[in-house]
Structures are given as structure tokens and as C-alpha cells.
Amino acid sequence: MRHGNVNRKFGRKTDERRALLRSLARSLVLEGHIKTTQARAKEIRPLVEKMVTRGKVDSVSNRRLLESLLGDAITVKKLLETAKQYTTRPGGYLRIVKMGPRKGDASPMAVIEFV
């Protein structure tokens, strides 16, 4: 039964889905905005917002946690620089802007970006 389980599966196995979300989160942190499907944008938003909240406090434990989630120190450094801008903001670091459907398969597209 799926009571309380609201995660999207994207038709992938667990490790493939985790790798997809990690890749999207890394791209978002490095680029500042990405164009993806609405479902993917809605799925990575809470993940990245929690990472930014952790990045507000620069400690060794937070760096290690973020590095385990993002994969490398360069991305963590960029995330910590980004998090410094939001020290007074209590949350809501990302915005999702809906776009038109994708030409190939008519999937609803969106741009997710830092506010």
C-alpha cells in the first residue's frame, strides 16, 4: 500500500531515480536554473531547499552531508556561496515557472530557478 508515500517514481528503479534527482540538483546548483519537466521540478524543489537551509550554517558536518548528497566538493562550495544570499530568508529559495509543452511528446515543461 502507498499510504503517505507521495514520491514520484519516474518509471525508474530506486538507484536510477536517486541518480536522476542528484544530477538535477547538481545542475541546478551549478547553473542557477534548469529547464525540465514540471514533475521533475516539483520533485527536486524540496530536496534543494533543504540543502540550502543546511548550507546556511557552514560547519564540517553540514559540508559532509551536502557532499554525500551532491557528490563533489565544487558543487558544495557553490551551494554554500548561494546559501549566503538567503541568511535572512526563512525558506522559499526556488521558483518554478511553467512553460508550454515539449514539442516531441507534449510533456509540460518548467524552469526551476533560485529566487
TIGU-907888 format. One record per residue (C-alpha): residue number from 1; residue in one letter; z, x, y. Coordinates in Angstrom, 1 decimal, padded with zeros to 4 digits. Each point is the difference from the previous one (the first is absolute). Last residue first. Example, Ala and Ser with C-alpha at 12.3 -4.5 7.8 and 13.67 -1.06 7.14 Angstrom:
REM TIGU-907888
PT   resi   resn        z        x        y
PT      2      S    007.1    013.7   -001.1
PT      1      A    000.7   -001.4   -003.4
END
This chain:
REM TIGU-907888
PT   resi   resn        z        x        y
PT    115      V   -006.4    014.7    033.5
PT    114      F   -001.1    002.0   -003.1
PT    113      E   -003.1   -001.2   -001.7
PT    112      I   -001.2   -002.3   -002.7
PT    111      V   -003.6   -001.2    000.3
PT    110      A   -001.0   -003.0   -002.1
PT    109      M   -002.7   -001.2   -002.3
PT    108      P   -000.4   -003.3   -001.9
PT    107      S   -002.2    000.7   -003.1
PT    106      A   -003.5   -001.3    000.4
PT    105      D   -001.3    002.0   -002.9
PT    104      G   -002.5    002.4    001.5
PT    103      K    000.1   -000.9    003.7
PT    102      R    003.8    000.2    000.4
PT    101      P    001.5   -003.1    001.7
PT    100      G    000.9    000.0    003.6
PT     99      M    002.9    001.7    001.5
PT     98      K    003.8   -000.6    000.0
PT     97      V    002.2    002.3    002.1
PT     96      I    003.1    001.2   -001.8
PT     95      R    002.7    001.5    002.2
PT     94      L    002.5    002.7   -001.0
PT     93      Y    003.3    001.2    001.5
PT     92      G    001.8   -003.3   -000.3
PT     91      G    003.5    001.3    000.0
PT     90      P    003.1    000.7    002.1
PT     89      R   -001.9    001.9    002.8
PT     88      T    002.2    002.5    001.8
PT     87      T   -001.0    003.0   -002.1
PT     86      Y   -003.6   -001.2   -000.4
PT     85      Q   -001.9    003.0    001.5
PT     84      K    002.0    002.4   -002.1
PT     83      A   -001.4   -001.7   -003.2
PT     82      T   -003.5    001.3    000.7
PT     81      E    001.2    003.6    000.0
PT     80      L    002.0   -000.7   -003.2
PT     79      L   -003.1   -001.5   -001.6
PT     78      K   -002.1    003.0    001.0
PT     77      K    002.5    002.4   -001.6
PT     76      V    000.1   -002.2   -003.1
PT     75      T   -003.8    000.1   -000.3
PT     74      I    000.1    003.8    000.2
PT     73      A    002.9    000.3   -002.5
PT     72      D   -001.9   -001.6   -002.9
PT     71      G    000.1   -002.9   -002.5
PT     70      L    000.7   -003.1    002.1
PT     69      L    002.9   -001.5   -002.0
PT     68      S    001.6    003.2   -001.3
PT     67      E   -000.5    001.6    003.5
PT     66      L    001.6   -003.0    001.6
PT     65      L    003.1    000.3   -002.2
PT     64      R    000.2    003.8    000.6
PT     63      R   -000.3   -000.4    003.7
PT     62      N    002.6   -002.7    000.1
PT     61      S    002.4    002.1   -002.0
PT     60      V   -000.6    003.0    002.2
PT     59      S    000.7   -002.0    003.1
PT     58      D   -002.2   -001.2    002.9
PT     57      V    001.3   -003.5    000.8
PT     56      K   -003.0   -002.1    001.3
PT     55      G   -001.9    000.9   -003.1
PT     54      R    001.9   -002.4   -002.2
PT     53      T   -001.0   -002.9    002.3
PT     52      V   -003.6    001.4   -000.1
PT     51      M    000.1    000.0   -003.8
PT     50      K    001.3   -003.6    000.0
PT     49      E   -002.9   -001.0    002.2
PT     48      V   -002.4    001.8   -002.2
PT     47      L    001.1   -002.0   -003.1
PT     46      P    000.2   -003.3    001.8
PT     45      R   -003.6    000.3    001.3
PT     44      I   -001.5    001.3   -003.3
PT     43      E   -000.4   -003.4   -001.6
PT     42      K   -001.2   -001.9    003.0
PT     41      A   -002.7    002.6    000.6
PT     40      R   -001.0   -000.1   -003.6
PT     39      A   -000.3   -003.8    000.0
PT     38      Q   -001.9    000.0    003.3
PT     37      T   -002.6    002.5   -001.3
PT     36      T   -000.3    003.4    001.6
PT     35      K   -000.7    001.7    003.4
PT     34      I    002.5    002.7    000.8
PT     33      H    002.1    001.0    003.0
PT     32      G    002.1    002.9    001.1
PT     31      E   -002.2    002.5   -001.9
PT     30      L    002.7    002.1   -001.8
PT     29      V    002.6   -002.8   -000.5
PT     28      L   -002.6   -002.6   -000.9
PT     27      S   -001.7    002.4   -002.4
PT     26      R    003.2    000.9   -001.7
PT     25      A    001.0   -003.7   -000.4
PT     24      L   -003.4   -000.9   -001.4
PT     23      S    000.2    002.9   -002.5
PT     22      R    003.6   -001.0   -001.0
PT     21      L   -001.1   -003.6   -000.5
PT     20      L   -002.9    001.0   -002.2
PT     19      A    002.1    002.4   -002.0
PT     18      R    002.7   -002.7   -000.6
PT     17      R   -002.8   -002.4   -001.1
PT     16      E   -001.4    002.6   -002.5
PT     15      D    003.5    000.7   -001.3
PT     14      T    000.7   -003.7   -000.5
PT     13      K   -003.3   -001.0   -001.5
PT     12      R   -002.6   -001.6    002.2
PT     11      G   -001.4   -003.4    000.7
PT     10      F    001.2    000.1    003.6
PT      9      K    003.6   -000.6   -001.2
PT      8      R    001.5   -001.7    003.0
PT      7      N    003.7    000.0    000.2
PT      6      V    001.9   -003.4    000.4
PT      5      N    002.3    000.3   -003.0
PT      4      G    002.8   -002.5    000.8
PT      3      H   -000.6   -001.9   -003.3
PT      2      R   -002.9    001.5   -001.8
PT      1      M    000.7   -001.2   -003.5
END
